[in-house]
């Protein structure tokens, strides 16, 4: 900016002469100031003008979809088959690339930065992949690329090639300029039956003596090594079919595997004369022994099977080789029998892996971990895996919904015939249209696979509407329907789910069954669903936001479901009851009420099957079906307070007449009578039965008959439904035996003894299908704590645990009022489901089974959890921890 001009000397002197009051000192000071300002003004004329800075706007990182559009230059990504990208995988995730480019067969990531091949996801159907110069240290993740034919990974830091053994279609593998130095590791490529071209130039292994002869012997099906033909005399005359010989199995073995019957893992254990591992106390090696049977049955594993075999053999060699017990266990002929000991001996691990066929197993770790034995174990796993794979697919595809709808279809037909007075018999056939059958709506169909399964497996269906808001999803539904030949039954529909239900509210247009399976909370669909299902129809609702329903966020639960959730061991059953209460609240607004037929808590979700009826009179009973929950903050004892009560008021005209009344309360004191702590108030929840006993009996009857007895999940369904049948219907919620014993710091009481003590005292008791250590009983809380006091007398606790202000001190300070029988097991203490060893509480298929895993960060090849990385992130340093260098002030020009 231009500088302002100072007043001239003449003006200053003129003004000074007019001021007669100034002293001579002030005049001198004014003159000096004037001269100083004049010098600054002259110097300022040489300074550059101050620049005008414009704000800098950093470009945002494009999303994966935008990046793909930019690279391919087209908006039709579904037509792209070849793609070349250069990305940083932890900044631009490639996990969902398959959803944008579904037809991709060739992917070139040369020069990218990729942590692992797992960053590519599990759904790509690639034939060619180039990950050269990407900084890879391992090939883990190739098991997800089952259709890959050519893999180029030059210029990385790879040391082992074992993970590539499980790519059955691999023909070309290029690993130039890596760090591969072990020929034994390369030998595992013999498990790739179609591998013809291998390039290891620039690796340390290529400098070994007789390198080509070793590779030629290890991988007999290989034809080209480092660009040079291994069999020049054969390649000129042999046909391609002759070159496709496999070292994994002989032709007879390969044919046997292809034509083998598929059977379940349990049948596989019987097939190979190995019993499932029995339950035993948790020890340091119990998890390894418990999971090793999965390799025998060919169960799917996470990661590299070779590495898993090595890891699972480590505990087996933990004992001293010179130990007499170890040698006697190795030489014991019992290892060849069907019954295995409680603790597996060393050589039994090899027998279970299928490596050893006789009791004369190798006795040293060096011999058992040779390449030949590891290859034999991998071959055994692959053969069994081919059989087990189809069984697992059947298990994952079958659901209890098929059984429920099949049973309800016949029930719906019988009720319709009874109302009309006809005598028509049920003529429903699965896969065939039934004019008087059910009309089903799957409101959120996605790809329509559930609707297709209903059409092919549930009898008595008139129409299934598979609806979704996404146009792409509806296209997939239409294609899947055509492929499965169910166009006569399944109708794809593109519209908002709420609009579909609201436009079908008239009685003649209502649906017989509505299936709601959203991601998360389903309450936004309930208002429309309870209005658009016909009288006596069925509503299937799934909720997956278990963190909210299980008490982690009570305020969110109240916003979504209108109830407060509490943290307790009974949180899964409380989640079911909160969902049922929410459905009932929506239904009663329109003069309708619900009747729960079946309620399931499984894996990481809950699913309820309820029937909707219309009756304003029955709606008035809704308050008596709901209750608040008082839960002690110390001992977690709970007490229910109903919202309303029904009092008998019989008359001559109506002997069953009842009177509606309000309860008095609260039903608890201000503090807990057992431990002195205060209470939390939760709910309201559904306190009526969550299952219909007659309907569950019909499910069990149908499960014993074909075709439902052939379901892959029939064994699991039989166990779960039997436990549900044994549940006490009129007792809401449950306790956990281990939690009760933990409260008073006493050794855990065996479940059978606890149940026997209650039964001998005249109370009822049962399990809950929602928790394997559950204790559902009609005994009051004082009886439960009285039983535990008697147990503590027989099993004294450490006196140091009796601290003031704790529940254990307050509970054990009271004397037990009665004596209870623990030693004599009551005949009803061991239920039928437990006596028959049914699959009551099946374990998850894999560890950490659920909707997602904890966020992690890779640092130096190790995994750090996100919570550990952010620990003390916002903590302020103390005064003595401050860096003294940070407190120094440094002048710029000093």
N, C-alpha and C positions, 0 to 999 in steps of 0.2 A: 504494500500500500504506500502511496506517496506520503512523504514526511511533511508535517506542518512547518511553516516558516516562523521563526522566532521574531520578536519585535526588533527593529533596527536600533543602532546605537543612538541615532539622533532622537528617536522617540524616548529612549530611556533617559538620556541626559536632560531632555526637555522636561520630562515629568519630574526629574529629581530637583530641578531648580524651582519648580512650583511648590515643592514640599519643604516648607521652612522649619517644620517641627522635627525633622530628622537630625540626629546627631552625626558627627563626622564618622564615628565607628560604624553606624548603621549604613552610611553611604559606602564605606569601604567594603563592608560585607556584601552589600547589594551588587557592587561592581564585580567582586570575585565570583559571586553566583552567576552573574551574567556571562562572564568569560567561560566558566565551566560548562554552562548550557550550550554556549556557542560551539565549543570544541566537540561536545557530544553530537550536536546537530550536524557538524561537518563530517564526523566519522560515520554517522548513520547513513549518510548519502551513499557510502560505498558498500553497505550491507545489501545482500539480495533480499528480494521480497519474500515474505513467508509463504510457502507453498500451500495450496488447498488440497487436503487429503480426501480421497474418495473412499468410502467403506468397501472393504474387500469381502466378497461373498464366495465362500468355498462351495464348490459343487457337491451335491449329495451323492452318496454311493447309489448306483442304480440297483434296483432289485434284480433277482435272477431272471424274472420274466422280461424285464426291460432289457437286460443284457443280452438275452437270447434273441430278442427282436432286433437289437442293433447288430449283432454278429451275423445273423442269418439274412437280414434284410427283408424279412417277410413277416406277415401277421398270422400266417397259417403254419404254426409250429407243428401241427399234427402231421404235416407232410414231410418234415425234415428227417433225413436218415443219416446224414453225416454232419459232424459238428467239430469245430476246432476252437478251443478256448484257452485263455491264459488267465488263471484266477489264483487268488489266495483263499484257500478253502475255509479258514476260520473267519474270514471277512465276508465271503460270498459262499453261502452254503449250497452244496450240490445235492443235498438229500432229497429234494423234491424235483429234480430235473426230469425224472420219469413222467411226472404228471403233466409237464409242459411239452415234452418231446416224446410222446409215447412210442413212436416208430423208430427211435434212434437205434442204429446198429453199429455205428463207427464213431468213436469219441477220441479226439486228440487233445491231450492236456500237456503237451510238451512245453517245458519251461515254467510250469505253474509251481505253486508251493502247496503241497498236500501232506498232511500229517499221516494219513493212512488211507488205504483203499476203502475202508468203511465209510469215509466221507462221501462216497458215491451213492450210499443207500443200498437197499436190498431188492429193488424192483426193476433194475435195468436188464434188458435183454440184448446186451451187446454181443457182437461177433468180433469186433476189433477194438482194442484199447491201447492207447499210447500214453504212458506216464513217464516218459524219459525226462531226466534232469528235473525232477520234482522234489528232490530231497527226501525220498522215501528211505526208511531204514529197515522195513519189513514188508512182506507181501501178505500179511494178515488181512483178511477181508475178501480174498478171492473166492471163498466159499459161497458168496452171494452172486457170483458171476458164473452161473452154471451153464450159460450158452456161449461163453467166450471161446473163440477159435484162435485168435492171434493176440498175444500180449507182448508189448514192447516197453521195457523198463530199463533203458540204458542210462548210464551216467548217474546212478544213485549210490546209496550206501548200504546196499542189501548184502547180507552175509549168508542167509539160508534160503533155500528154495522149497522147503517142505510144504508151506501152505498151498502150493500149486497142485498138490497131488489130487485134490478133490474136484478138479475141473475135467469132467469126462470128455468134453468136446475140444480140448486144447490141442492144436496141431502145430503152432509156431510159438516159440518162447525165446525172446531176445533179452539177454541180461548183460550186455557188454559194459565194460568199465565199471564194475561193482567191486565188492569185497568178498566174493565167494572163494573160500579156500579149502573146503571139505568135500571130498568126492563122495563120502557116505551120505551127506545131505542131498547131493544130486541124485543118488540112487532112488530116492522116493519118487522121482519123476517117472519111474517105471509103472506107477499106478495110474498114469495118464495113458489110456489105451491108444489114443489117436495121435500122440506126439510124434512128429516127424522131423521137425526143424528146431535145433537148439543152438544158440549163439552165446558162448561164454568168453569171447575174446576180451582181453584186457583185465581179466580176473586173475588173482594169484593161483587159482587152481590150474589155469592154462599153462603155467610154467612147470608143473610137476612132470616127473618122468612117466612115460607110458600113459600120458593123460588121455589120449584118444582111445587107447585100448581099454582103459578103465571105464570110460563113459560108454563105450560100445558094449562092454560086458554088463554094465549096470542097467542100461536102458536098451534092451534088444530091439524094441520097435523103432528106435531112432534111425533116420536115414541121412540126415545132413547135420554136421557139427561144425560150427564156426564158418559156415559157407562152403564147406568142402564135403563131398559125398563120402559116406562111410562104406558103402557097398557099390562101387562103380560097376561091378559086373552084374548086379541085380537090377539096378534102377533102370537100365536100358531095356530090359525085357519083361520085368515083372509088372503086373497090373496093379491098379490101385487097391483092388479088393485084397490082393495078397499082402499088401503092405500094412493092412489094418489088422495085424495080429496083436493080441494083448498079452502082456506078461502078468497081468493081475490074476487071471484065471485061465484055465484050459477051455477049449471050445465046449466040452461037455459041461464044465462048471458054469460057463456063461449061459448056456441054454437052460441049465437047471435054475439059475437065478432068475432068468426072464420068465420062466413058466412056473415059478414057485408060487404057492398060495400065500397071500398076505394074512398075517395074524397079529393080534394085539401084543403089546409088550409082556403082559402076563402070560399069554400063550407061548411067547418066545422063551420065557424063563423055563416053562415046563418042557419046551421042545429041546432045549439044550441042557436039561437036567440040572438046573440051578434054581434054588428056591429064592423067593424075594427076601431081602434082608429083613430080619425081625427087628422089632423095636427094642432098643436098649438104651441105657443112660447115655447122655451126651458126653463124649470124650473128645480128646484132641483129634483123634483120627476117625471119629465116627462118621463125619460127613463124607470122608473119602470112601470109606467102606460102604456107606449107604448108597452112594451114587455110582459105584463102580458097576453095579448090575445093569445100568443103562447101556454100557458098552456091549455087554453080551447080547442084549435084545436089539442092538442097532439103533438105540434112541438118538435123536439129534443132539448134537453138542454145540456149544458156543466156542468158536475159535478153531484151533488146529488139533485134530485128533491125535497126531503124533506127540505133540507137547502134552496133551492131557494124559496119554498113556504113561509118559515119563513121570509126570507129577504124581499120578496115582500109585506109582510103584515106590515112590520115596518112603512112605510110612512102612511099607512092607519090609524094607531093609534097615529099619531103624534099630533092630535088635542086633546083638552081637552074633557074628557068624559061628563063633565057637560055642555058643550057648547050647546046652543039652536040650533045652526046651524047644529051641528053634529047629535043631536037627531032628528031634523026634516028631515035630509037627510036619516037617518036610517029608519025612519018610512014612507018615501015617497013611495007610490005605483008605482011611475015611474020606480023603480028599476027592476020591473018584466017585463017591456015593452022592445021593441026592441031598442029604442033610449036611449042611455046613455048620461048623461050630459058631459060637457066639462071636468070638474074635477071630477073624480070618487069619490063618497062618500065612507065611511068606509065599510059598508056592501056590497057595490057593488063589492069590491075586492073578498069577499068570494063567491058572486054569480058568478063572472067571473071564479073563480077557480072550480066552480061546487060543492061547499060545501053546500051552502044554497039553498033551494028550495022554500022558502017562504020569505016574507018580515019581518017575526018575527025572524030576525037573532039575534044571541047572541050579547050583547052589551058590553062585557068586553073582554079584550085581553086574560085573563086567560082561559075563556071558549072556545074561537076560536082557541087557540093554543094547545088544548088538543090532546092526541094521536089519539082519535077517529076521530076528524075532519081532522087532518093531513093525517090519513090513508084514509079517504074518498076522500080527494083531490088527493092523489097519485093514488087511484083506478080510479078516473075519468080521470086523465092524461093517465094512462096506456091504458084504453079502447080507448080513442081517438088517442093515439099514434099508436096503431095497424093499425088504418085506415089511419093515415097521413103518415106512414112510406113508404107505397107503392107509394103514390102520390109523395113524395119527390124523391124517386128513379126514377120515370118517369121523373120528372122535371130535375134531374141531368143528365139523359141519353140523353135527346133530345138536339139537337144543331141546330143552324141556318144553319150549313153546309148541313144538310139533305134537308132543304127547298131550299137552293140555288142550290144544285146539281140536285134536282128534276126539278126545273124550267129550269135550263140550259140544262138538258137532252132533254126536249121537244124542246127547242130553237135550240139545235144542230141538232136534227133530222129534223126540218123544214128547216134549212139552207142546210143540206145535200141533202134533197129531191129537194129543189129549184135549186141547182147546177146540179144535175143529170137529172132533168126533169121528175122524176117519180112522181106518184100521190099516193104513199103509205102513209097511215095514221099512226100516232104514235101508235105502238102496244106494248110499253114497259109496263111490269108488274113487280112490286117490288118482288124480290126473284126469278125471272125467267130470264134465259139467253136470251139476245137479240143479234142476229148475227150482226146487223148493229148498235149496241149501242156503248157506250163509253168504252174506255180502261183507267182504273184509276190506278195510282201508288201512294201508300202511302209509301213514302221513308223511314220514321222512324216509323215503325208500333208498336214497343214494343210488347204488347200482342195481337194486331190485332183487338181490340174491335171496333175501328172506321171503319175499313174495313168491319167487320161483320155487323155493323149497316148500312153502305152504301148498302151492298148486300141485306139486308132484307127490306130496306125502300125506296131506290132510284130506280125508274123504268128506263129501257132502258140501262142496263149495259151488256157489253160483257165479260169483264174480269177485275178483281181487283188483283193487285200484292201487297201483303203485305210483305214489305221487312224490314229486320233488320240485323245489323251486328252481334248481339249476337246469338250464337247457342242455348242457353237456351231460348231466346225470340222466336226464330223460332219454337222451340218445343212447346212452349205455344200457338203460333199462330195456329200451326197445330192441336193441341188438341181442341182449342176453335172453330176452323172452323168445325171440325168433330162434336162437341157437338151441334152446332147451325145448322147443316145441310146445309151449303153453300159451300161445296167442289166444286160444279160445277162453282161457280163464283169467289171464293177467292183462290189464289195460293200463299202459303207461299214461301218466297225467302230469302236466306241468302247470303248477299253480301254488300259491302260498297255502300252507297246510291249514291255517286258520280259516281262509276263505272257503276251502273245500268243505270243511266241517260246518261252517256257518250256513252255507248254501244247501246243506242237506239236513236241516233241522226239522223239516216236516215229518210227521210220523210215517208216511208212506215212502219217504226217501232216506230214512235213517239207516245206519249201518248196523250189522249184527255184531261185528268185532272191529275195534279200532286199536291199532298197535302204535304206541308212541315210544320211540327209542331215540331221544335227542342226545346231543352231547352236553352233559351237565344237567341243569335243572329243567324239569318238564312242566313247571306250574303255569307257564304262559299259554300252554295248549289245553289245560284242563277245563277251562270255562267252556270252550267250544266242544270239547270231547264229550263232556257229560250231557250236553244238549243234543248231540247228533248221533248217539248210540241208542238203539231201540230198547224198548222196555224188556228187561230180561237179557239184554245183550252183555257182552263182555268187553272190558277195557283192560288192555295190557300196557303198563307204564313202567318205564325204566328210569332210574336216576343214577348218575355216575359221579355227582359232586359229593362224594362221601366225606371229604374234609369238612364241608359245611354241616352235613347231617350228623357227623360223629362228634361234634362239640368243639372243633377248632375255631369256629367263628360263629358264636351264638347270635350276634347281632345280624349277620348275613342270613342265618337260618330263619330268623324272625321275619326279615324283609321278604324272603323268597317263599317260605312255607307257612308263615304265621305262627311259628312255635319256637321256643327256646330249646336248643339242644344242649345236652350236658355231657361232659367227658366222664366216661365210666367204661367198665369192661362190657357192659350191655349196650354199647353205643350202636352196634349194628342192628339189633332188634329195635332200639329206640328210633333209628333212622327209618325202618320200615313203618313203625307206628306214626311217625311224623308225616310221612308221605300219605298214608291212609287217611290221616286226619285232614290233610290238605284236600284230597279228593272228595271226602265227605263234605267239607265246608263249601266247595264249589257246587256239589250236587244238591245240597239242601236249599240253595238259593232258588232252585227251579222245581221244588217239590219232589225231589228224587233222593234216593239214599243208596248206599253201596252195601254189598255183601262180599267180603273177601273170600275168595275160593282157595287161593294159594299165594303165599308170600315167601320169596326166596332172597337170602343174602348169600351171594356167591362171588368169589374172587374180589373184584374191586367195585362192585355195583350191587344194587338191589333191584328186584323186579317183582311187581305185584300183579295178580290176576283177580280182578273184581268184577262182579256183575252189578248192573245199574237197574234199579226198579223205581217205579213212580208210585208214591203214596205219601200225601201230606201228613197223614196221621203218624206214619212211621218216622217221618222227619222230626217230629216232636221228641222222639226218643234219642235224638242225636247227643244231647247233653249227657245222658247217662252212659254213653259209649266213649266219652272223652274224659281225661283226667290230667290234673297237674301233678308234677313229680317233685317231691321234697327230697333232696339228696344231701347227706351230711358231708361237710368239707373235710372231716377227719377220717372217719371209718367208712365213708361212702355207702352207708345204709340208706335205702330209699323207701319212701312211703308215698302212696298215691292218694290224691284228693280228687274225687270225681266232681265234674261240673254240675251234675244233676243226679237225682235219685228217683227211682220208681217205687212207689209204695202200693201194695195190693189194696184195691178198693172194690171188692166183688159186689155185685147186685144180682137180683133174681134174673133179670134179662141178660146180663153180661157177667158171668162168674169170673172171667179173666180180666175184668176192667182194672186198670192201674191208675194211680194218681201221681202227677208230676210234682216234685218238690225240690227245694233247694237244700243242699247239705249244709251242715254247720261245720265250722272250722276255725282255725286250721287243725289238721289231724296230727300235728306234731307240736312239741313245745318250742320255745324260742331257742333252746339249745338241745343238742342230741342227748337222749337219756342214756346212751351207752358210753360216749366219749366226751361229752360236754362241748363239742364244737357246734358252730352255727350251720345253717342249711343254705343251700342254693335252691332256687325255685325254677323249674323247667317245665316245658310243655306249653299248651296242652297237647297230649298225644292220644292216639287211638288205644283204648284200654279194653276193647272187646276182642274176641278171638280173631286171629289173623289168618286162620285156615278154616276150611269147611271139611269136617271129618269125613262125611259121606263122599265128597268129591275126591279127597285124597285116597280113600279106599278104592274108588273106581280107577284112579290113576295106577295104583299098584296092581289091580287086576288086569288092566290092559297092558301093563308093562311085562307081564308074564306071557303074553300071547304074541304071535307074529302079526305084523312085521316089527312091532316095537321092541320085541325081545332081541332083534338083530341089530339094534342101534349100537353104534360104537360106544355110546355113553350109558348103556343100559345098566352096567354094574354101578356106576356112580349114581345114576338116578334112583336105583333101587335102594342104595344106602341112604341117600338124602331124604327120600320120601318116607322111608321107614322111620328115621329119626323124627321127621315132622309128624308122622302118625303117633309117635310115642310122646310128643310134647303135651304138657298140661295146657289145655286150651284157655282156661279161665285164669291163668297166672301170668300177668304181664312182666316182662323183663326177667333178668336172672342175675345171679352172682357168679363169681369165679372162685374156685377153691384156692388156687394159688394166691389170688389177691387177698382173700380173707385171712389166710395164714400169714401173708406178708405184713398185714396191718398190725398184728400182734407179735411179729418177729419170731414165730414159732416154725418148726420144721413142717413142711407141707404134708398135710394129711392125705393119704390115698383116697381117691374119689369113691371107691367102693365102700370104704369105712365110713366116710361122711354120709353117703346115701343110706347105708345100713342104719346109722344112728338116727337119722330122720325117720326112716320107715319103722324102726322098732318103737319110736316115740309116737307113732300114729299119724304121721304127716305124709303127704304125697310128694314125690320128687321125680324129676325127669331131666333129660338133657335138652339143650336147644341146638338146632341145626346151625346157628350162627356162631357158635364157639365150642371148641372141643372140650374145654375144661369147665363148661357151664354147669350151673346148679340152679334149676328152676323148681321152686318149692312153694307150697302154701304155708309153710311154717313162718311164724312171726320173727322179726329180727332178733328179739331177745333169746329165742331158742337157738338160733345160729351162733350167737356169741356165747351162750351157755355151753354149747357143745365144744366150742373152741377153748373155753376155759378148762373143761375136763381134759381135753387133749393136751393143753399146756401143763396140766398137773402131771401127766404121764411123761411128757417130753419137756422138761424145764428149760426155760430160756436163759440167756446170759443176763445176770442182774444189772450189768452196765447198760442194757437197753431200756431199763425201766426209768426213764427220765421224766421229770415233771413237765407237764404241758404237752405230752404226746398222747395219741390215742391208746397206745399199748399200755401205758401206765393207768389210764382211767378205766380201761376195760378189764384188765387183770386185777385191779384193786377190788372189784366186786366178786363176791363169792358165787360159785355155781349153785343154782337152786335145785337141780336134779342130777342124777347120774344117767349116763347113756352107754349103750352097748356098742362097742367098736369091733370087738374081736370076732363075733359071730356074724357072718355075712348073711344079710337078709335074702331070701329067694328072689325078690324083685329088684334087688340092688343092681344086678347085672342085666341090663335090658336085652331084648332079643337081638337088636341090631349089633350089639357088642358081642354077644355069645356066638353069633353066626359069622363074626369077622367081616361084616359088610363094610364097604367103602363109605364110611359115614362122613369123614372130614378129609377128603383127598388133598394131597399136597399139590402146590402149584407146579405147572410143567417145568419151570426153570426158576432159578433164584431171582429175587427182585421182580417177580411177576407183577405186572400192573400197567397202567397207562403210560408211564414214562419213567425215566431214570433221573437221578440227581445230576444237576449241572456240574461238569468237571472241567478242569483246565489242565492241559498237558504242559509240564515243565520239565525239560531235560529228560524226556522219555518216561516220566512218572506222572501219575494222575493225582491231581489235587482237587478236592471238593471245593465247590464255590464258597461254602460256608467257612471252610478253613482259610481260604484265600482272603476273605473279607473280614476275618477276625481282627479286632482292634483297629479297624480301618479308620474310624472316626475318633479314636481315643487321643486325647491331648497328652503330650509328653510332660513328665514332671520337670520341676525346675532343675534338679540335679542331672536329668537325662538330656538336657538341651545341649546341642553342639555349640561350643563357644565361638566357633568360626561364623555361625549364622548371625551372631549378635554384633559383628564388626561392621562398621559403616565405612565404605571405601569411596573416596572421591574419584570422580570420573577422570580428571586430568592429573591426578597425583602420581 
